[in-house]
Amino acid sequence: MFILTENAKNELQNRLKLAGLKQLIRLQMRKSCFMKVKLTLEESIQTNDTEVIKDELHFIIDNGECHYFNHKTLDFIPDTTGFKQFEII
């Protein structure tokens, strides 16, 4: 479905270590900012979700948004102002 860069993988692993029971990574497209990804950590999958496993990381994506991630790369790009963001490129 999508490729995961090393930067994104490392950042996600760090966040999961701090998250406790929340081990599912929800990916959502930000409606106000093209190609920016909203990422949240969750404990359970919803009925309208697809689960994608990449490098032992469990991602969940709403079925209606899966097409945004097809044949793309998920990258983590730390902003110089301190706002950390994920992008789908």
Secondary structure by P-SEA (a helix, b strand, c coil): cccccaaaaaaaaaaaaacccccbbbbbcccccccbbbbbbbccccccbbbbbcccbbbbbccccccccccbbbbbbbccccccccccc
